[in-house]
Amino acid sequence: MEQEAAPKITDVARVAGVSTATVSRALSKPETVAKQTREAVLAAAAETGYRINLAARNLRRRSTGAIVLLVPNLGNPFFSQILAGIESTLSSRGLSTLMVDTKHSGSGDEFILDYLHHSRADGIISLDGSLPPSILNSPGMAAENLPIVFGCEWLQNGHYPSVRANNEQGALLAIEHLASLGHSNIGYINGPDENVLSQVRKASTKRALKDRGVPVREDWFFAGDFTLESGASVARKWMKMEDRPSAIFCANDEIAFGLISELHQSGIRVPDQLSVIGYDDIDIAKRYIPALTTIWQPRFELGQTVAELLLKGVTDGGFGDTIQVKTLPVRLIIRQSTSAP
């Protein structure tokens, strides 16, 4: 029986209604073509069963001078200093970055997977710890054998190097500060339950409360999602409570801003009626009214460190069997949003 011929790039071009040159650009440098064209080419490739010969491409490819950077939300101001640290380190070595917003890519996991497969890059930095393992463990990624490093977030049980801030220390500093002011009724607003930072900060907060002899009230542990609105939502719940905390620790600064803003709209004064502490120390924290007490993270240094770690992996051709985890210290920044109850 005669074996069916493997689909060619001309087949993809015919189905997509574009030239072979456009197909080539869409698959090798997707950022250089329009989104509609790129999606049409990817759909045609899937329909025809066309796949790039990754092994052959590796033989052709040497250093490309580019790094793929996966960011869960490019609009989040938290990432600005991390991105600046990454960019300063990579640009000093003559490397450029290809950034992908993993939460707003428009096509979900398949788009990210195709982007990683078809982008010319020497390595990957991921600031998103919620990436499905199926993406990074896919056969195509294995064939590429690109070094991968996680920054800020990380994969639970993932075998990848990472650079992170000391989240346990941050929770301890926050609770110690509130307890030292005299607060014994302390609440907490978490980030998304599935997020690794949320999980660590929530567990560390409970542990810090127990170590200080402060009651852990599950009804004072509120769900959130790292957004202004989740903070505002908790503010509305807090105002309806008869038995409520006198201080609230927030999993990030944006939650704290949403909380304070909603309380202000209803005439509730911070810190006179509720002390609020955030996490991250993003740029607006010191200019907010009241200026926000928060946990400072070395975001620029974190970006530099994760870029340097990746560059080492690129130079060495990988990381071997050693999983490197670098943890950077955090600091408590005391401002005007916390006071004695």
C-alpha positions in Angstrom: 0.0 0.0 0.0 1.5 3.4 -1.0 2.2 5.6 1.9 0.4 9.0 1.9 2.8 11.9 1.3 3.4 14.2 4.2 1.7 17.6 3.9 3.9 20.4 2.6 4.0 24.1 3.2 2.3 24.6 -0.1 -0.7 22.7 1.2 -0.9 25.0 4.2 -0.7 28.0 1.9 -3.4 26.7 -0.4 -5.9 26.0 2.5 -5.1 29.4 4.2 -5.3 31.3 1.0 -1.9 33.0 1.5 1.6 32.7 0.0 4.2 30.1 1.1 6.3 33.1 2.3 3.5 34.2 4.6 3.1 30.7 6.0 6.8 30.6 6.7 6.7 33.9 8.5 3.6 33.0 10.5 5.2 29.8 11.7 8.7 31.0 12.3 8.1 34.6 13.4 4.4 34.8 14.4 4.8 38.3 15.7 5.6 39.7 12.2 2.1 38.8 10.7 -1.4 40.0 11.5 -3.4 38.1 14.1 -6.1 37.1 11.6 -3.5 35.8 9.1 -1.6 33.9 11.8 -4.7 32.2 13.1 -5.7 31.3 9.5 -2.2 29.7 8.9 -2.3 27.8 12.2 -5.8 26.5 11.4 -4.7 25.4 8.0 -1.6 23.7 9.5 -3.9 21.8 11.9 -6.3 20.9 9.1 -3.6 19.6 6.8 -1.6 17.9 9.6 1.5 20.0 8.7 4.2 20.1 11.4 7.6 21.8 11.5 10.4 19.3 11.6 11.7 20.6 15.0 14.7 18.2 15.0 15.8 19.5 11.6 15.3 23.0 12.6 17.5 22.5 15.7 20.3 21.3 13.4 20.0 24.5 11.3 19.6 26.8 14.2 22.3 28.4 16.3 21.9 31.2 18.8 18.8 33.3 17.8 19.4 36.2 20.1 15.8 36.1 21.5 14.1 34.9 24.7 10.4 34.1 25.0 8.9 35.8 28.1 5.5 34.5 29.3 3.6 37.0 31.5 0.1 36.3 33.0 -1.1 39.9 32.6 1.0 42.6 30.9 -1.5 45.2 32.2 -0.7 44.5 35.9 1.7 47.1 37.3 3.3 44.5 39.5 5.2 43.1 36.6 6.7 46.4 35.4 9.9 46.3 37.6 10.4 42.6 37.0 10.2 43.1 33.2 12.6 46.1 33.5 15.1 43.9 35.4 14.8 41.1 32.8 15.1 43.5 29.9 18.1 45.3 31.3 20.0 42.0 31.8 19.1 40.5 28.4 19.7 43.7 26.5 23.1 44.1 28.0 24.0 40.7 26.5 22.5 41.7 23.1 19.4 39.7 23.5 15.8 40.7 22.8 12.5 39.5 24.3 9.4 38.1 22.7 6.6 38.7 25.2 3.3 36.7 25.4 0.4 37.6 27.6 -0.7 34.1 28.8 -4.1 35.3 30.1 -5.1 37.5 27.2 -3.6 35.6 24.2 -7.1 35.2 22.7 -6.7 31.5 21.9 -5.8 29.9 25.2 -3.3 27.1 25.7 -3.2 26.0 22.0 -2.1 29.5 21.0 0.7 29.6 23.6 1.8 26.1 22.6 1.9 27.0 18.9 3.7 30.3 19.7 6.4 28.5 21.7 6.8 25.8 19.0 7.1 28.3 16.2 9.1 31.2 17.8 12.8 31.4 17.3 14.2 31.6 20.8 17.1 30.5 22.9 15.1 30.0 26.1 11.9 30.7 28.0 11.2 32.8 31.1 7.8 32.2 32.6 6.2 34.5 35.2 3.1 32.4 35.1 2.9 29.5 37.5 -0.5 28.3 36.3 0.7 27.1 32.9 -0.6 23.6 32.3 2.3 21.0 32.4 1.0 19.8 29.0 2.4 22.9 27.4 6.0 22.7 28.7 6.0 18.8 28.6 4.7 18.6 25.0 6.7 16.5 22.5 7.5 19.6 20.5 8.9 21.5 23.5 10.9 18.4 24.4 12.3 18.3 20.9 13.3 22.0 21.2 15.1 21.3 24.5 15.0 25.0 25.4 16.1 26.0 28.9 13.1 27.2 31.0 13.2 29.3 34.2 10.3 30.5 36.3 10.3 33.9 38.0 8.0 35.1 40.9 5.6 32.2 40.4 6.5 28.5 39.8 5.0 25.2 39.0 4.1 23.0 42.0 6.1 19.8 41.7 7.6 21.2 38.5 11.2 20.3 37.6 12.3 23.8 36.5 14.7 26.3 38.1 12.9 29.3 39.7 13.6 32.7 41.3 11.0 33.9 43.9 10.6 36.3 46.8 10.4 34.9 50.3 6.6 34.7 50.6 6.7 33.0 54.0 8.8 35.8 55.4 6.4 38.4 54.0 3.4 36.9 55.7 5.3 36.6 59.0 6.4 40.3 58.8 2.8 41.4 58.1 1.2 39.5 60.9 4.0 40.5 63.4 3.5 44.1 62.5 -0.3 44.0 63.0 0.1 42.0 66.3 2.7 44.5 67.6 0.2 47.3 67.1 -2.3 45.4 69.3 -4.5 43.7 66.8 -5.9 40.3 67.8 -8.7 40.3 65.3 -6.9 39.9 61.9 -8.4 38.9 58.6 -6.8 38.0 55.2 -7.9 38.4 51.6 -6.4 35.8 49.3 -5.6 35.7 45.6 -6.9 33.0 43.2 -7.1 29.6 45.0 -5.2 27.9 42.2 -2.3 30.4 42.2 0.9 29.1 43.9 1.5 32.5 45.5 -2.0 32.5 47.0 -1.5 29.1 48.4 1.8 29.9 50.0 0.8 33.3 51.4 -2.5 31.9 52.8 -0.8 29.0 54.5 2.0 31.2 55.8 -0.5 33.7 57.2 -2.3 31.0 59.1 0.9 29.7 60.5 2.1 33.2 61.5 -1.2 33.8 63.3 -1.0 30.5 65.2 2.6 31.2 66.2 1.6 34.5 67.6 -1.3 33.0 69.5 -3.8 35.0 67.4 -7.1 33.2 66.5 -7.4 31.9 62.9 -11.0 32.7 61.9 -12.0 31.0 58.7 -14.8 33.5 58.2 -12.2 36.3 58.2 -10.2 34.6 55.4 -11.8 36.0 52.3 -11.5 34.8 48.7 -10.0 37.2 46.2 -8.3 37.3 42.8 -5.5 39.9 43.0 -7.8 42.6 41.6 -9.2 46.0 42.8 -12.8 44.6 42.6 -12.0 41.6 44.8 -10.9 44.1 47.5 -14.0 46.2 47.0 -16.2 43.1 47.3 -14.6 42.2 50.6 -15.1 45.8 51.9 -18.8 45.4 51.3 -18.9 42.1 53.1 -16.8 43.6 56.0 -19.3 46.5 56.4 -22.2 44.0 56.8 -20.4 41.9 59.5 -21.4 42.3 63.1 -18.2 40.5 64.3 -15.4 41.7 62.1 -11.6 42.0 62.1 -9.9 45.2 63.1 -7.1 44.6 60.6 -6.8 42.9 57.2 -3.7 41.6 55.4 -4.1 41.5 51.6 -2.4 39.1 49.3 -1.4 42.0 47.0 -1.5 45.8 46.8 -4.3 46.0 44.3 -6.7 44.1 46.6 -5.7 46.6 49.4 -6.4 49.6 47.1 -9.9 48.2 46.2 -10.6 47.5 49.8 -9.6 51.0 51.0 -11.4 52.8 48.1 -14.7 51.0 48.7 -14.5 51.7 52.5 -13.8 55.4 51.8 -16.9 55.6 49.6 -19.0 54.6 52.6 -17.3 56.9 55.0 -15.1 54.2 56.7 -11.7 55.6 57.6 -8.4 53.6 57.2 -6.6 53.1 59.5 -8.9 54.6 62.2 -11.6 52.0 61.7 -9.6 49.3 59.9 -5.9 48.7 59.4 -4.9 47.5 56.0 -1.6 46.0 54.8 -0.8 45.0 51.3 1.9 43.0 49.5 4.3 43.9 46.7 4.9 47.7 47.2 4.1 48.7 43.6 4.9 52.2 42.7 1.5 53.8 43.6 1.6 52.4 47.1 3.6 55.3 48.6 1.4 57.8 46.8 -2.0 56.3 47.7 -4.2 58.0 50.3 -3.5 56.8 52.9 0.0 55.6 51.9 -0.1 51.9 52.0 1.8 49.7 54.6 3.0 46.8 52.5 5.5 44.0 52.0 8.2 45.1 49.6 9.5 42.6 47.0 12.8 43.2 45.2 11.1 43.1 41.8 13.9 44.6 39.7 16.4 42.3 41.3 14.1 39.3 40.8 13.9 40.1 37.1 17.7 40.4 36.8 18.3 37.2 38.7 15.8 35.1 36.7 17.4 36.5 33.4 20.9 35.6 34.7 19.8 32.1 35.6 18.3 31.5 32.2 21.4 32.9 30.5 23.5 30.4 32.4 21.2 27.6 31.2 21.5 28.8 27.6 25.3 28.9 27.9 25.5 25.5 29.5 23.0 23.9 27.2 20.5 23.3 30.0 20.5 22.8 33.8 21.1 19.1 34.1 19.4 17.3 37.0 19.8 20.1 39.5 16.7 22.1 40.2 17.9 25.6 41.3 15.6 27.6 43.5 16.7 31.1 44.5 14.7 32.9 47.2 15.1 36.7 47.7 14.4 38.5 51.0 11.4 40.9 51.4 10.9 43.9 53.7 8.1 45.4 55.7 7.4 49.1 54.6 5.4 50.9 57.3 3.2 53.8 56.1 -0.1 55.3 57.1 -2.7 52.5 56.5 -2.0 50.7 59.7 -2.3 51.8 63.3 -3.4 50.5 66.8 -7.0 49.3 66.9 
